[in-house]
Structure formats: C-alpha cells, structure tokens
C-alpha cells in the first residue's frame, strides 16, 4: 500500500490503515474525523503518532 500512496502529493483519509501507511512513508496527510472522535484524536489538532497529519 505504501508504494501506491507514494505516487500522491497529499493523502486524505478516514481509514486508519491508510493513515498509518501514509504516515509510515511521511506523506502529507489529512485525516477526516467524526464530530465525536475516539481517544486517538481527542487531543485537538496535535497527534502523537502522526506528526505530519492535519486533523479535520
């Protein structure tokens, strides 16, 4: 999956498999999250695991 994602300039995802894969190859990443996010995304716009991710 990471080799396919490497062809993109930006990855927009809702699925954690895609988020983890894009993060592993350090691609720019937008994560679309629910209005009531689970514990992984409850820290606002900062994320401990995916530093390049922008949360929406």
PAZAKOL-400222 format. One line per 2 residues: their letters; for each residue x, y, z of N, C-alpha, C. Coordinates in nm, 2 decimals. Example, Ala and Ser with C-alpha at 12.3 -4.5 7.8 and 13.67 -1.06 7.14 Angstrom:
! PAZAKOL-400222
AS> 1.32,-0.57,0.78,1.23,-0.45,0.78,1.32,-0.33,0.78 | 1.28,-0.22,0.71,1.37,-0.11,0.71,1.29,0.00,0.79
This chain:
! PAZAKOL-400222
XX> 0.08,-0.12,0.00,0.00,0.00,0.00,0.09,0.13,0.00 | 0.19,0.13,0.07,0.28,0.24,0.08,0.34,0.28,-0.05
XX> 0.37,0.19,-0.14,0.42,0.22,-0.27,0.32,0.29,-0.36 | 0.19,0.25,-0.34,0.09,0.32,-0.42,0.06,0.46,-0.36
XX> 0.07,0.47,-0.23,0.05,0.61,-0.17,0.16,0.70,-0.21 | 0.28,0.65,-0.23,0.39,0.74,-0.26,0.37,0.82,-0.39
XX> 0.28,0.78,-0.48,0.25,0.85,-0.60,0.17,0.98,-0.58 | 0.12,0.99,-0.46,0.03,1.11,-0.43,0.10,1.22,-0.37
XX> 0.06,1.34,-0.39,0.11,1.46,-0.32,0.05,1.48,-0.19 | -0.07,1.44,-0.17,-0.15,1.45,-0.04,-0.24,1.34,-0.03
XX> -0.25,1.28,0.09,-0.34,1.17,0.12,-0.45,1.23,0.21 | -0.57,1.20,0.18,-0.69,1.24,0.26,-0.76,1.11,0.30
XX> -0.77,1.08,0.43,-0.81,0.95,0.47,-0.91,0.96,0.59 | -0.99,0.85,0.60,-1.07,0.83,0.72,-1.04,0.70,0.78
XX> -0.98,0.61,0.70,-0.95,0.47,0.75,-0.81,0.47,0.81 | -0.79,0.40,0.92,-0.67,0.40,0.99,-0.56,0.33,0.91
XX> -0.59,0.23,0.83,-0.49,0.16,0.75,-0.42,0.26,0.66 | -0.50,0.34,0.60,-0.44,0.44,0.51,-0.36,0.55,0.58
XX> -0.41,0.59,0.70,-0.35,0.69,0.78,-0.21,0.63,0.83 | -0.21,0.51,0.88,-0.08,0.45,0.92,0.02,0.43,0.81
XX> -0.03,0.39,0.69,0.06,0.37,0.58,0.12,0.50,0.53 | 0.03,0.60,0.51,0.08,0.73,0.47,0.18,0.79,0.57
XX> 0.15,0.77,0.70,0.24,0.83,0.80,0.38,0.75,0.80 | 0.37,0.63,0.77,0.50,0.55,0.76,0.60,0.60,0.66
XX> 0.54,0.65,0.55,0.63,0.70,0.44,0.64,0.85,0.44 | 0.58,0.91,0.55,0.59,1.05,0.58,0.53,1.14,0.47
XX> 0.42,1.10,0.42,0.34,1.18,0.32,0.26,1.29,0.39 | 0.23,1.40,0.33,0.14,1.49,0.38,0.00,1.42,0.39
XX> -0.07,1.45,0.51,-0.18,1.37,0.54,-0.29,1.45,0.60 | -0.41,1.44,0.55,-0.53,1.50,0.61,-0.62,1.38,0.66
XX> -0.66,1.39,0.79,-0.74,1.29,0.85,-0.88,1.35,0.88 | -0.98,1.29,0.82,-1.12,1.34,0.84,-1.17,1.26,0.96
XX> -1.21,1.33,1.07,-1.26,1.26,1.18,-1.40,1.29,1.22 | -1.46,1.21,1.30,-1.60,1.23,1.34,-1.61,1.35,1.43
XX> -1.73,1.40,1.45,-1.75,1.52,1.54,-1.72,1.48,1.68 | -1.75,1.35,1.72,-1.71,1.30,1.85,-1.60,1.19,1.83
XX> -1.48,1.23,1.81,-1.37,1.14,1.78,-1.34,1.05,1.90 | -1.28,0.93,1.87,-1.24,0.84,1.98,-1.11,0.89,2.04
XX> -1.05,0.82,2.14,-0.94,0.87,2.22,-0.82,0.90,2.14 | -0.80,0.84,2.03,-0.67,0.87,1.95,-0.67,1.01,1.90
XX> -0.79,1.07,1.87,-0.79,1.20,1.81,-0.85,1.31,1.90 | -0.86,1.28,2.03,-0.93,1.37,2.12,-0.83,1.49,2.17
XX> -0.71,1.49,2.13,-0.61,1.59,2.17,-0.61,1.71,2.09 | -0.72,1.74,2.02,-0.72,1.86,1.93,-0.66,1.83,1.80
XX> -0.58,1.93,1.75,-0.51,1.91,1.62,-0.38,1.85,1.63 | -0.33,1.82,1.74,-0.20,1.75,1.76,-0.22,1.60,1.77
XX> -0.13,1.53,1.72,-0.13,1.38,1.73,0.00,1.33,1.75 | 0.01,1.24,1.85,0.15,1.19,1.89,0.21,1.10,1.79
XX> 0.13,1.02,1.72,0.18,0.92,1.63,0.20,0.97,1.48 | 0.12,1.07,1.44,0.12,1.11,1.30,0.15,1.26,1.30
XX> 0.28,1.30,1.31,0.31,1.44,1.32,0.28,1.52,1.20 | 0.28,1.46,1.08,0.25,1.53,0.96,0.10,1.54,0.93
XX> 0.02,1.48,1.01,-0.12,1.48,0.98,-0.19,1.61,1.03 | -0.28,1.65,0.94,-0.37,1.76,0.98,-0.51,1.71,1.00
XX> -0.56,1.74,1.11,-0.69,1.68,1.15,-0.81,1.77,1.12 | -0.91,1.71,1.06,-1.03,1.79,1.02,-1.15,1.72,1.08
